[in-house]
């Protein structure tokens, strides 16, 4: 059934998902735009519904996916404007049910030789989304978002992942519980430090499971998490920049690990 009025009860429920407290309460979130909806459908994400602009019809890129695994609803531009975060709304959005974090975490813990990136209080949604995208590109097995990091389901975070959110497990949780368990499972926790002696290029990323720990944009890795680090590495720099953006540093580490594991 088509929905025209922004005052429709279902529309009000969707619009609430722009706020974290309602995403947590409903265990759902919104994705916007043709690319993200296409990625979600192709990856088999748990979509409740896909809402498309009645005036424009189902986008041609999604036509072959229409009717699959979700309810498809024609809506007015006013409904789209109310339920989306971008200044220039795209002609389609979808409501997605959150996955169960426990299942993704269990899979990461049990995987031998895993490559995982762990975020300790990375607060910028753009940085979090970019790191998820880099982890996907480098073939990492998963991403862990520690407490204090930007919300995975923030619209800005989701846009920055460019769909990589649907390609690998991304788990939110307490690092003080997750990291000790990972270490008991045989993983080495690796972090960057300007005081480190070893470089990321001399380190052997092929030795079992490597969990790369990166910290807050201003403060770095917290003292508590620092206590759990097995190996500290430095990213050598030849120029005059004092340091690298956390997303860039994460990308360098992930791609060096990928190079050693698959291209050395």
ZAMARGU-4260 file (C-alpha; in steps of 0.2 Angstrom, whole numbers, plus 5000, padded with zeros to 4 digits):
<rodrens>
0) 5000/5000/5000 | 5007/5017/4995 | 5010/5030/5009 | 5007/5048/5005 | 5006/5058/5021
5) 5021/5061/5032 | 5009/5060/5047 | 5006/5042/5044 | 5010/5032/5060 | 5022/5021/5050
10) 5031/5036/5043 | 5033/5043/5061 | 5041/5026/5067 | 5053/5027/5052 | 5058/5045/5055
15) 5062/5041/5073 | 5076/5030/5067 | 5086/5045/5063 | 5089/5046/5082 | 5100/5033/5091
20) 5089/5030/5106 | 5075/5024/5094 | 5087/5014/5083 | 5092/5005/5099 | 5074/5003/5105
25) 5067/4997/5088 | 5083/4987/5084 | 5082/4994/5066 | 5090/5008/5056 | 5088/5017/5040
30) 5099/5017/5024 | 5097/5030/5010 | 5100/5029/4992 | 5101/5017/4977 | 5119/5011/4980
35) 5116/5007/4999 | 5099/4999/4996 | 5107/4988/4982 | 5121/4983/4992 | 5110/4978/5007
40) 5098/4968/4996 | 5113/4959/4986 | 5121/4955/5003 | 5105/4947/5010 | 5103/4960/5024
45) 5087/4959/5035 | 5077/4972/5027 | 5060/4976/5034 | 5054/4987/5019 | 5060/4997/5004
50) 5052/5014/5002 | 5053/5022/4984 | 5047/5038/4977 | 5030/5035/4969 | 5033/5049/4956
55) 5049/5041/4950 | 5045/5023/4952 | 5057/5009/4957 | 5075/5015/4952 | 5080/5004/4937
60) 5096/4998/4946 | 5084/4990/4959 | 5071/4984/4947 | 5078/4966/4946 | 5078/4965/4965
65) 5061/4972/4968 | 5049/4961/4979 | 5064/4951/4986 | 5066/4949/5004 | 5057/4965/5009
70) 5040/4974/5008 | 5041/4987/4994 | 5031/5003/4997 | 5028/5018/4986 | 5029/5035/4996
75) 5028/5053/4992 | 5043/5065/4992 | 5037/5072/5008 | 5039/5055/5017 | 5056/5053/5010
80) 5061/5070/5016 | 5055/5066/5033 | 5064/5050/5035 | 5081/5054/5028 | 5096/5063/5034
85) 5103/5071/5018 | 5100/5088/5012 | 5095/5082/4995 | 5086/5066/4998 | 5088/5051/4986
90) 5073/5043/4978 | 5074/5027/4989 | 5077/5022/5007 | 5076/5006/5017 | 5072/5000/5035
95) 5085/4987/5040 | 5084/4976/5056 | 5100/4976/5066 | 5110/4959/5065 | 5114/4950/5081
100) 5131/4955/5087 | 5135/4939/5097 | 5135/4929/5081 | 5147/4940/5072 | 5159/4940/5087
105) 5158/4921/5090 | 5164/4919/5072 | 5178/4931/5074 | 5184/4923/5090 | 5184/4906/5082
110) 5193/4910/5065 | 5211/4905/5064 | 5223/4918/5057 | 5210/4932/5058 | 5214/4950/5053
115) 5202/4962/5064 | 5203/4980/5067 | 5197/4986/5084 | 5191/5004/5087 | 5193/5012/5104
120) 5183/5028/5106 | 5185/5033/5088 | 5171/5047/5088 | 5170/5054/5071 | 5157/5045/5060
125) 5167/5048/5044 | 5182/5040/5052 | 5172/5025/5058 | 5164/5022/5041 | 5180/5024/5032
130) 5189/5012/5043 | 5175/4999/5039 | 5177/5002/5021 | 5196/5000/5022 | 5194/4984/5032
135) 5182/4977/5018 | 5194/4982/5004 | 5209/4974/5013 | 5200/4958/5016 | 5199/4959/5035
140) 5188/4947/5044 | 5179/4960/5054 | 5178/4976/5064 | 5175/4979/5082 | 5168/4995/5088
145) 5172/4998/5107 | 5162/5009/5118 | 5163/5028/5115 | 5165/5025/5096 | 5153/5033/5084
150) 5137/5024/5082 | 5138/5011/5068 | 5120/5015/5062 | 5122/5034/5062 | 5117/5040/5044
155) 5134/5048/5042 | 5144/5032/5047 | 5133/5021/5036 | 5136/5033/5021 | 5155/5033/5024
160) 5155/5014/5023 | 5149/5015/5005 | 5140/4998/5008 | 5155/4989/5016 | 5144/4988/5032
165) 5135/4973/5023 | 5151/4964/5018 | 5160/4959/5034 | 5155/4957/5052 | 5155/4974/5062
170) 5152/4971/5081 | 5149/4984/5094 | 5154/4979/5112 | 5165/4982/5128 | 5184/4980/5123
175) 5188/4976/5141 | 5178/4960/5138 | 5181/4957/5120 | 5200/4959/5119 | 5205/4947/5134
180) 5194/4934/5126 | 5202/4937/5109 | 5219/4935/5117 | 5214/4919/5126 | 5209/4913/5108
185) 5227/4916/5102 | 5225/4933/5095 | 5239/4946/5096 | 5233/4964/5100 | 5244/4976/5090
190) 5243/4995/5091 | 5253/5010/5085 | 5264/5021/5095 | 5276/5035/5091 | 5288/5028/5104
195) 5288/5010/5096 | 5304/5003/5090 | 5297/4991/5077 | 5289/4998/5061 | 5273/4991/5053
200) 5284/4986/5038 | 5296/4975/5049 | 5282/4967/5059 | 5276/4949/5053 | 5257/4950/5051
205) 5257/4932/5045 | 5259/4925/5063 | 5241/4919/5067 | 5227/4931/5072 | 5231/4950/5072
210) 5219/4962/5080 | 5224/4980/5076 | 5219/4992/5089 | 5217/5011/5085 | 5211/5024/5097
215) 5202/5041/5099 | 5207/5055/5087 | 5213/5066/5101 | 5218/5055/5115 | 5223/5039/5106
220) 5221/5021/5114 | 5214/5022/5132 | 5225/5017/5146 | 5214/5002/5150 | 5215/4995/5132
225) 5234/4999/5131 | 5237/4987/5145 | 5231/4973/5133 | 5243/4977/5119 | 5255/4964/5114
230) 5265/4973/5101 | 5267/4992/5098 | 5272/4998/5080 | 5276/5014/5072 | 5271/5020/5055
235) 5287/5028/5049 | 5286/5045/5041 | 5298/5054/5030 | 5289/5071/5029 | 5285/5084/5042
240) 5268/5079/5047 | 5266/5076/5065 | 5254/5061/5064 | 5241/5053/5053 | 5222/5053/5054
245) 5216/5038/5062 | 5207/5032/5047 | 5223/5034/5036 | 5233/5025/5049 | 5221/5011/5050
250) 5221/5009/5031 | 5240/5008/5031 | 5241/4995/5044 | 5227/4985/5036 | 5235/4985/5018
255) 5252/4981/5025 | 5245/4966/5033 | 5236/4962/5017 | 5252/4964/5007 | 5262/4952/5018
260) 5248/4939/5019 | 5243/4939/5000 | 5256/4948/4990 | 5273/4945/4998
</rodrens>
